[in-house]
Amino acid sequence: MKIVILGGGPGGYVAAIRAAQLGAEVTLVENKFLGGTCLNVGCIPTKVLLHTTELIDALENDAKELGITISGYEADWTKLQKRKNKIIKKLVGGVNGLLKNNSVTKIMGTGVFVNNHQIKVITENQDASGTAATLIDFDFAIIASGSTPVIPPIPGSNHPDVITSDTALSLEAVPKSMCIIGGGVIGCEFASVYNAFGCKVTIIEMLPEIVANMDQDIVKPLKDKLIKDGVEIFTNTRVESIQEDPQGLAVTTSSKAGERIITAQKVLLSVGRKPVIDSLELNQVGLETVSGAIKVNHKMQTNVPNIYAVGDCNGGVMLAHVASAEGIFAVETIFGKRSQIDFKTIPYCVYTKPELASVGLTEAQAREAGYQVKVGNFPVAINGKAMIMGETTGVVKYVTDAATGEILGLHMAGPRATDLIVEGALAIRLEATVDELMSTIHAHPTVGEALMEAAHAVKGEAIHMMR
């Protein structure tokens, strides 16, 4: 069986390896860089920067309490950029090694459909007419072409000092000020990074709250911390225009409070991402699209039966771990294996301080779905390990079905939240009840104990919390 995969990001390269494991002859086509957005200009590099900002925060706010006296330190942006690039290079090299190890043929170039069993690959040295392009036959194709930042139609958004997340990762120097348009996950993470390096940061969000897709009980600790650290946040606010100003750029906004002008050296656009599909010539095979994304069914299959689409290009949840899961699922479906994917168990993470992590339904979503809801909250401040770490900001919250005790959602703010959320994902996957979480022994002392305590709190029985 011949399978061709268009895109070498977390959806594409994972699908390629799984297909090779199952015995397919696999060709992977990538037009820019292996690892896609995640490894090169997304998940990995942002977390490299955020790890350093976490250490800066600890030095500035926690060192004395932890018994460390520091006479001074210097945060070196240039050295941090070198470290970021070194880690990216190592991980991308690892992906390349895995593809070779699994005998996946890699071609760097732009893949374009000729028909539903053939693509042409145009490399840098070949012309766009395809006369010199490489032709590849396939039995099945998996499109994993990813996404790109959205550029909103704001007057002035084409100014060179108006940047996207791709550019924000590699600025030569930290600007004195930055206005971030969009208070979602990406916007808040960049706010944390640049604020820690001394940049004056302002977040503009059109919705009533930042990180609006998460339970607001866990978002509040992050919002409070950002404000305490000097980040200005304006919600329910629209950006009307961006213009040049003696101080850099002037961002004109409007809200119920009236017009407000914010000046900054750089403006970061962080309002979302959109699928990259225009270069694929999908019309050659009659692939259907909807709202700029490739239309797929529950099997990740397009309207052309032997062509699948996974990850950001299909307009679903735009997260690297979802793309990888969809890639494996699509391959196993092609091979007729009894594969499953449960979108209820997708973890959502924000790598700020405090970290935020969420899986399943928020309290508001559960009530809207008609559940009789019971919640349990346990503050991180009274967890022993959190005290030891000096990271006591946050809360653990369960959302449960009052009738059955089934766990509908787990939401966390605090240290190691992004690592611990897997317990909630597994609980939801197994349809576990709060009683089963309560009776599971958790190691002491760990932050994970807070998950057990929050489960007890659903019934008002938390051991280490005052009534």
FENTA-V994949 format. One record per residue. N is the residue number from 0. D_LAST is the distance of its C-alpha to the last C-alpha in Angstrom with 1 decimal. Layout:
# FENTA-V994949
N & D_LAST
N & D_LAST
This chain:
# FENTA-V994949
0 & 63.0
1 & 63.1
2 & 59.9
3 & 59.9
4 & 56.7
5 & 56.8
6 & 54.3
7 & 53.1
8 & 49.4
9 & 46.4
10 & 47.4
11 & 51.1
12 & 51.3
13 & 48.7
14 & 50.6
15 & 53.8
16 & 52.6
17 & 51.2
18 & 54.5
19 & 56.5
20 & 54.4
21 & 55.4
22 & 59.1
23 & 59.8
24 & 62.3
25 & 60.0
26 & 61.0
27 & 58.4
28 & 59.5
29 & 57.8
30 & 59.2
31 & 57.3
32 & 55.2
33 & 53.5
34 & 49.8
35 & 49.8
36 & 47.6
37 & 44.6
38 & 46.4
39 & 48.7
40 & 47.2
41 & 43.6
42 & 40.8
43 & 42.3
44 & 43.8
45 & 40.8
46 & 38.5
47 & 41.0
48 & 40.8
49 & 37.0
50 & 36.8
51 & 38.9
52 & 36.9
53 & 33.7
54 & 35.6
55 & 36.9
56 & 33.4
57 & 32.4
58 & 35.5
59 & 35.1
60 & 31.4
61 & 30.1
62 & 33.2
63 & 33.1
64 & 29.5
65 & 30.5
66 & 33.4
67 & 36.1
68 & 38.6
69 & 40.6
70 & 43.7
71 & 44.1
72 & 44.2
73 & 45.9
74 & 44.6
75 & 47.7
76 & 47.6
77 & 51.0
78 & 49.9
79 & 46.7
80 & 48.9
81 & 51.1
82 & 48.1
83 & 46.9
84 & 50.4
85 & 50.8
86 & 47.6
87 & 48.8
88 & 52.3
89 & 50.9
90 & 48.7
91 & 51.5
92 & 53.9
93 & 51.6
94 & 51.7
95 & 55.5
96 & 55.7
97 & 53.6
98 & 55.9
99 & 59.0
100 & 57.5
101 & 57.1
102 & 60.6
103 & 59.4
104 & 62.1
105 & 60.9
106 & 62.9
107 & 62.0
108 & 63.1
109 & 62.4
110 & 62.4
111 & 64.0
112 & 64.5
113 & 68.1
114 & 67.4
115 & 64.8
116 & 66.2
117 & 67.1
118 & 65.8
119 & 67.7
120 & 66.2
121 & 67.4
122 & 67.1
123 & 67.8
124 & 71.5
125 & 72.0
126 & 72.7
127 & 70.6
128 & 73.3
129 & 72.4
130 & 76.0
131 & 75.0
132 & 71.5
133 & 70.4
134 & 70.2
135 & 67.6
136 & 67.7
137 & 64.6
138 & 63.5
139 & 59.9
140 & 58.4
141 & 54.8
142 & 54.3
143 & 51.5
144 & 52.8
145 & 49.5
146 & 48.7
147 & 49.4
148 & 47.7
149 & 48.2
150 & 50.3
151 & 49.4
152 & 52.4
153 & 51.6
154 & 54.8
155 & 55.2
156 & 53.0
157 & 56.1
158 & 56.4
159 & 56.5
160 & 53.6
161 & 51.4
162 & 50.0
163 & 48.0
164 & 45.5
165 & 48.5
166 & 50.1
167 & 47.0
168 & 46.6
169 & 50.0
170 & 50.7
171 & 53.1
172 & 51.1
173 & 47.8
174 & 48.6
175 & 47.7
176 & 45.8
177 & 44.7
178 & 43.7
179 & 41.8
180 & 42.4
181 & 39.5
182 & 35.8
183 & 35.2
184 & 34.6
185 & 38.0
186 & 38.0
187 & 34.6
188 & 35.7
189 & 39.0
190 & 37.4
191 & 35.4
192 & 38.6
193 & 40.9
194 & 38.6
195 & 38.1
196 & 41.9
197 & 42.3
198 & 43.1
199 & 42.0
200 & 40.2
201 & 39.7
202 & 38.1
203 & 39.4
204 & 37.6
205 & 38.9
206 & 35.7
207 & 32.7
208 & 30.7
209 & 31.6
210 & 31.0
211 & 30.9
212 & 30.9
213 & 27.4
214 & 23.9
215 & 23.5
216 & 19.9
217 & 21.4
218 & 24.6
219 & 23.1
220 & 22.4
221 & 26.1
222 & 27.4
223 & 25.8
224 & 27.2
225 & 30.6
226 & 30.8
227 & 29.8
228 & 32.6
229 & 35.1
230 & 35.4
231 & 36.2
232 & 34.9
233 & 36.5
234 & 35.2
235 & 36.9
236 & 40.1
237 & 43.4
238 & 46.0
239 & 49.4
240 & 51.7
241 & 52.2
242 & 55.2
243 & 56.7
244 & 56.0
245 & 57.3
246 & 53.9
247 & 53.8
248 & 52.5
249 & 51.3
250 & 48.7
251 & 48.9
252 & 45.7
253 & 45.0
254 & 41.9
255 & 41.0
256 & 41.2
257 & 44.8
258 & 46.7
259 & 45.6
260 & 47.7
261 & 46.1
262 & 48.5
263 & 48.2
264 & 50.5
265 & 49.1
266 & 47.6
267 & 45.6
268 & 45.7
269 & 42.5
270 & 42.5
271 & 42.7
272 & 45.3
273 & 48.0
274 & 49.9
275 & 53.1
276 & 55.6
277 & 58.6
278 & 60.7
279 & 60.6
280 & 63.2
281 & 61.2
282 & 63.8
283 & 66.2
284 & 64.2
285 & 62.9
286 & 59.2
287 & 57.0
288 & 54.6
289 & 52.0
290 & 50.7
291 & 52.3
292 & 50.8
293 & 52.3
294 & 51.5
295 & 50.3
296 & 49.1
297 & 46.2
298 & 48.3
299 & 48.8
300 & 52.4
301 & 54.5
302 & 57.0
303 & 59.5
304 & 58.6
305 & 59.4
306 & 57.5
307 & 53.7
308 & 51.5
309 & 48.2
310 & 45.9
311 & 46.0
312 & 49.4
313 & 48.2
314 & 45.9
315 & 42.7
316 & 39.6
317 & 41.2
318 & 39.5
319 & 41.3
320 & 39.3
321 & 40.0
322 & 43.7
323 & 43.9
324 & 42.3
325 & 44.6
326 & 47.6
327 & 47.0
328 & 46.4
329 & 49.6
330 & 51.7
331 & 50.4
332 & 51.1
333 & 54.7
334 & 55.1
335 & 53.9
336 & 50.9
337 & 48.0
338 & 45.7
339 & 42.5
340 & 40.4
341 & 37.0
342 & 36.2
343 & 32.6
344 & 31.8
345 & 33.1
346 & 30.9
347 & 31.1
348 & 30.7
349 & 31.0
350 & 32.0
351 & 31.0
352 & 28.6
353 & 25.8
354 & 27.1
355 & 26.1
356 & 26.4
357 & 26.1
358 & 27.3
359 & 27.5
360 & 26.5
361 & 24.5
362 & 22.1
363 & 25.0
364 & 27.6
365 & 25.7
366 & 25.5
367 & 29.1
368 & 30.1
369 & 28.9
370 & 25.9
371 & 23.0
372 & 20.4
373 & 16.8
374 & 15.3
375 & 12.8
376 & 12.3
377 & 11.8
378 & 13.1
379 & 16.2
380 & 15.8
381 & 13.6
382 & 16.1
383 & 18.5
384 & 21.6
385 & 21.0
386 & 20.8
387 & 24.0
388 & 25.7
389 & 24.8
390 & 23.6
391 & 20.0
392 & 20.4
393 & 19.1
394 & 16.7
395 & 16.8
396 & 16.7
397 & 17.7
398 & 19.6
399 & 20.2
400 & 22.3
401 & 20.3
402 & 23.3
403 & 24.0
404 & 21.0
405 & 23.7
406 & 22.7
407 & 24.4
408 & 23.5
409 & 21.9
410 & 21.7
411 & 21.3
412 & 21.9
413 & 22.3
414 & 24.6
415 & 26.5
416 & 25.1
417 & 28.6
418 & 29.1
419 & 25.8
420 & 26.2
421 & 28.7
422 & 26.0
423 & 25.0
424 & 28.7
425 & 29.4
426 & 26.5
427 & 27.9
428 & 31.4
429 & 30.7
430 & 28.7
431 & 25.9
432 & 22.8
433 & 19.2
434 & 19.5
435 & 22.4
436 & 20.5
437 & 17.6
438 & 20.5
439 & 22.4
440 & 22.3
441 & 21.9
442 & 23.7
443 & 22.2
444 & 22.2
445 & 22.5
446 & 21.1
447 & 21.2
448 & 18.2
449 & 16.2
450 & 17.8
451 & 16.6
452 & 12.9
453 & 13.2
454 & 14.9
455 & 12.1
456 & 9.8
457 & 12.5
458 & 11.5
459 & 7.7
460 & 8.4
461 & 8.3
462 & 9.2
463 & 9.4
464 & 6.4
465 & 3.8
466 & 0.0
